[in-house]
């Protein structure tokens, strides 16, 4: 059994919780890890929104402003959502949004002692689903994990696993972690990475790589605040930039752009990505690629989160510690070490076979 806690009962949490029970009899594994989806036990959940705190997670995931697709309603009640410290987890902009788009933090509900909750519930893994830009709140979660011996699965672009100082803290405590910023099952980031790797493998020059994303969920709305968007843009561009570095190719100024473009409420949890590459091939010939990708944003990440949970479970059983380099490279946009897809998969397969991957030696 893998006891999991979730911080942030938003759209991603909704798709994850629904997905666990939707797939109980048809486990949709990406890699065969020998750990079943039935082993995942969501034992605690935390949020700050007064419309969710106090409800069982099975009801809280359908409360406003969540707009993820409802695809499974036969759910166990699950744990009661408890309030944690807000810190910078909610911006003033989101607090002032209309009822169905913004956050509503109550000052009458007292935050719990998170370390005590993690220990009492015997949590193995804490999933960070807080809003983009929650720097202080994420660091607080990380400190609580260190104090309670819990692994952190950091699904947002606040750099913990990829920060050598934080990595060292978890290593010294003997705790494995995965991060940072979830790379969806088949999303814009993994598709950009495939295009970039393909171009280099065929000896083409990538002159320009653009990835523009639009969507209508609270994540896109929250990122309308430019101050909260900085780390997200860095993280999305890291996926592309890293392939240049692996190939030993200089990144020309203004040759890369990747990031959220705008918030369109009509789209709800549908994310639409427009990817464009301008390439130079044999004899200086020009090649252009234009791709439109449309996905259900939260569901698209949930399956990868399930695999990341499994990697952490195996790592905990093996006594591995610190940032898991291969699984982070496979599941995250900004891992501690950027790897080619083939190498990342190989690292994950070794871990699944209970072998210590090369980058963990």
PyMOL commands that set and color helices and strands:
alter all, ss='L'
color gray80, all
select helices_A, chain A and resi 11-22+37-39+57-60+92-95+114-120+135-148+164-173+188-201+218-222+226-247+265-267+282-284+297-318+325-331+341-352+358-360
alter helices_A, ss='H'
color red, helices_A
select strands_A, chain A and resi 2-7+40-47+81-83+125-128+151-154+176-177+205-215+256-263+270-280+286-296+322-323
alter strands_A, ss='S'
color yellow, strands_A
deselect
rebuild
show_as cartoon
